[in-house]
Amino acid sequence: MRLHGADPGEIVLGHLGHGFREPPGAVQAAGLEIDAALAAGAGSVLLCHPANPVGRIYRPEELRQLAGLVTRHGARVISDEIHAPLRYQEDFTPYASVGDEAREHAVSLFSATKAWNIPGLRCGFIALPNAADQALWAVLPAAWLDQAVGCLAANRALLGRLLADAGLPDVYTPPEATYLAWLDLRGLGLPRPVGPAARTRRRGHHRRTRSRAGRHRLRPAQLRHPAGCPRRGRHTHHQGGGGPAARRPRRGSASQAVEVDR
């Protein structure tokens, strides 16, 4: 939140006292603090339900009071309910289920990482219980993907034009999917390299390059170019014989590396 210029405030439920017992009037006091924060300009309440680390499950009436307060200020509630499965014979009421007011402004967060002890997966999901939020969310992934595919298609066409203008139209077959462009330079009569890569190949081994998508075997005189590179900025070129450092783009550079194995 701070990265986006927001200054989050923390409201502790009743400032729990000795033995972490909830003092009388704690929920009412927290409601007053939330009311003041929303009146001062806060736009959302991040609700930890059940509360972590004290393990407090909020009751339906308490949640309805919060819903009314938030609705009055035109704000939102983001309810983090990741700990809900870890409870001891206690009823749990999801925030968005307590009424129409809550449903209209709620965003609920869930994950299996706590209850099933799989934090390494780093996954979760968001529940949007109202139609307006669902409609907004539905266009976000498509809009991003359309833009990304459009950029890749433009780069694919640009590469084809550049090669054609250079008199090399036959080295490139535009791909039907993914973001890699493969150039076949075998028809150009280029000399085979002399160096560690050539000596390794003579011993019967094949030089491999690793990408995020896995390992790709480069045959002699083939070039692999990531079409997702920006059109401006420096490109790192490697023409065989170098080690991993030579193939890796400089940290912070505007593009990925172009790898050549002749």
Disulfide bonds with the S-S distance in Angstrom:
none
